[in-house]
Amino acid sequence: MAHSHSHHGHDHAHGPGHAHSHGPATPHPAQPAPWSILRMTLLSRLGAALVVSAGLWAVVLLAMR
């Protein structure tokens, strides 16, 4: 699967066998995280923890069957 992007006004096209690398002087800029648990409200975090816990208990109970 090939992809392409541009840096400093010129394009790179990468094929499947080409390693993607940049020197330390030209790293990719930081991207904002699309989702973060730190941005969730306390109620949302507790709800997510409850859902994860219920899912793990379901796995345990299924394994004990």
Secondary structure in CASP SS format (residue, H / E / C, confidence):
PFRMAT SS
TARGET T0000
AUTHOR 0000-0000-0000
METHOD secondary structure of the structure
MODEL  1
M C 1.00
A C 1.00
H E 1.00
S E 1.00
H E 1.00
S E 1.00
H E 1.00
H C 1.00
G C 1.00
H E 1.00
D E 1.00
H E 1.00
A E 1.00
H E 1.00
G C 1.00
P C 1.00
G C 1.00
H C 1.00
A C 1.00
H C 1.00
S C 1.00
H C 1.00
G C 1.00
P C 1.00
A C 1.00
T C 1.00
P C 1.00
H C 1.00
P C 1.00
A C 1.00
Q C 1.00
P C 1.00
A C 1.00
P C 1.00
W C 1.00
S C 1.00
I H 1.00
L H 1.00
R H 1.00
M C 1.00
T C 1.00
L H 1.00
L H 1.00
S H 1.00
R H 1.00
L H 1.00
G H 1.00
A H 1.00
A H 1.00
L H 1.00
V H 1.00
V H 1.00
S H 1.00
A H 1.00
G H 1.00
L H 1.00
W H 1.00
A H 1.00
V H 1.00
V H 1.00
L H 1.00
L H 1.00
A H 1.00
M H 1.00
R C 1.00
END
